[in-house]
Amino acid sequence: MYLRGIVESASPAPKSSRRGLKIAIGVVVVALLLCVGGVAIFAGGIVKATSGPRDVATEYFKAISAHDWAKASGYDSASTAPADLEQSWTQTEAQNGRLQSSSVTNTSINNNEATVEGTLQFANSAKTFTLNLIKDGDNWKLK
């Protein structure tokens, strides 16, 4: 409306509220954090589940490398006599040199059985290995 030199203007538009936008962003951030946390927990569970067989394989080969036949035979479900284990590995090392290290490349579990794969580094060569394990109570043992 116009009155003699006075212009009446409409009242200024209210400032837009960003509250809704802030809430939406907050919801998205929380959802993303929950997803990332869920993936981390799931992945941690997988690593923990396969660590038993992997650790047994690693410790078994450490005992072999140290020629601790009694300790190595303790990982065997069939309770292989230390002397038999020594004889078998003495032949293997005669062909390949002394076992220096092992590395695990894959571990899989199916119910109470596991398969561990990896590489053995001997003084003169490298060989791949596959160990089959079985769960005996709370412990994993070589089949």
Secondary structure, DSSP 8 states (H G I E B T S, - for coil): -EETTEE-----------HHHHHHHHHHHHHHHHHHHHHHHHHHHHHHHHHHHHHHHHHHHHHHHTT-HHHHHTTBTT---HHHHHHHHHHHHHHH--EEEEEEEEEEEETTEEEEEEEEEESS-EEEEEEEEEEETTEEEE-
